[in-house]
Amino acid sequence: MNNNIDEVLQSVFENSSDPDDACERVSALYQPHDLKLCHPRDQLRAQMKHRDVRDTSLSRLLYNAEIQIDSEPFKDFYLVMLPSSGHFNVKQNFIEGVASPSKPIILDADKHIDMRWSEDCSNLIYKVNRRLLDETLYQSYGIEAKNAVEFNSSTTGLASLSEFSEALGNFLINNPYANDMAKNPELFEKIEQVLALSLLSQGNSYSEAILNAKYGVRPRVVIRAKEFIEENYTRKLTVLDIANAVGVSARSLQKGFEQYEHTTPMLYLRKWRLRRARELLVFSRNQNIRVKVSDIAMSCGFFHFGNFSKLYCESFGETPSKTLSGRL
């Protein structure tokens, strides 16, 4: 079975009958591994086509013999395996399953790999560098990947890739303009990024963090909002002013502060203004500077003196005048 993408793949080898030779050539594109014929009398007729992009590659690989593959954990990449015919059994650490045309799978980084391919197994293989997923996590969701993204787990088994395989088919494998796209590296790289987002939308070890980022506000946005408040607290500010300054909706900003600061943007602003007012009052007292409490209140964004005095007493247990005079 051929797809439009086959037109842009370049031949690596054809009809290789030597398992060691085929293994060496495939290893050069991925990483060293062991390949053995399950039935020593079988004749290997291995074929491979391949195309590199930037942080991904696409290959078609078939051996035309029942083979066993054993590999150490991948160092810095993942392999999405999409059989177009046949099937293969796979085991990653203690996670086992069967890949077939109706069930593509992904091989995680950092897990040992055992595979047994059927004689008629032909695989389309989409390689994804770990760097691309890590960068996408950070740039799209503000998440720093301390550990490799894990798609397969002992509790959920092999990940379901139905949505991603559909996206991969639409964007690359079955795209009638695949040959034209191959002549445009920048377009291919944009497709890489779209597919990385699609892959991260499948169940994985960062799914909960991604959901929080998508439907809440990223921690770095809250940090930027706090910085904006601390630099502009003397101005009349609304929650909408702060949200616009950091590029999110007022509702999202509110939820972000509740989630990460356990307060609201306006309460954070009030607390910061009161803190600055107290610092100025104490400084003026220590330096014997003659100043009106109302002037300090206004310089800190409080334009209603009565309200300022009430909030100040509630926060510090004394009036602003007492702080300024230092009287007990």
C-alpha positions, 0 to 999 in steps of 0.5 A: 500500500502506497501513500502520497508521502511515498513520493517524497521518501528517498530509498535507503536500501532495497531487497537487503538479504543480510540481517546485519546489513539491514540492521546497521543501516536502520541503526544509522537513522535511529540508534543501534539495536539487535535484529534477528530472524525468528526462523533462521531459514527465512530469507530477508528482503528488507526495504527502507525509504526515509525523509528527514525534516528538522525535528522529525523524520518519516520512514517506510520499513519492511523486512518481508520476514518474521523478525525480532528487534531488541533495543535499549531505550531511545535517548532523545526521540520517540517513534510513532509506528503505523503499520499499513499491513501485518502487525507486530507485538511490542513490549516496553518495560512491562507494557505490552500490546499489538500494533496493527493498521487499526491500532498505531502505537508510539514507542516512548523514550527511556523504555527498553523495547522488544518487538516481533514483526509479522512477515507481512508487516510494513510500517510507516514510522514517524520519528519525533525528537524529544526536543520538539515535544519539550519546546512545544510544551514550554512555548504553548503551555509554559510547562518545563519538561523535567522528565521525558513525556511518557505516553505508555504506562503500566496503568493505562497500557499502550497509548491510543493514537487515533486522533494523532494518526488521523492528523498525521494522515491529513497533513502528511501521509495522504496529503495530495500536495506532499511532493510540493510541501517537500520543496518548502522546508519552512512549511514542513517545519510548521507542520512539525509543530502542528503535529507536535501539538496534536501528539501532546493532545493524546494521553500522556504524563503531562496531560493534567498540566496541559489541561490546567494551562489550557483552561487556566492561566500559565504560571508565567502569565501570573508572574508577568501580571504581578510584575505589572502590578508592582510597577504600576500600582500608583495608577488607577488600575482595573482587573481588565487593565492588568489582563490586557497588559499580559494578554489574557482575558480578565476571567482567565487572569482571575482564575490564574491568581486563584490557582497560583496565588490563592487571591485575586488580582485586585486583592494582590494590588491592594496588598502591594499598595498597603505594603508600599505605603507602610514602607514610605511611612516608616522611611519618612519617620526614620528620616524625619521627613515631614509628609502628610499621610494623605500624600503617601496614600495617594502616591500609592494609588489610594484616592479615598483617605478614609478607605485607606485608613480603614484598610491600613488598620485592618492589615497592620493593627494601627493607624497610618498616623501612628506608624508615621509618628512612631507613638505607642 
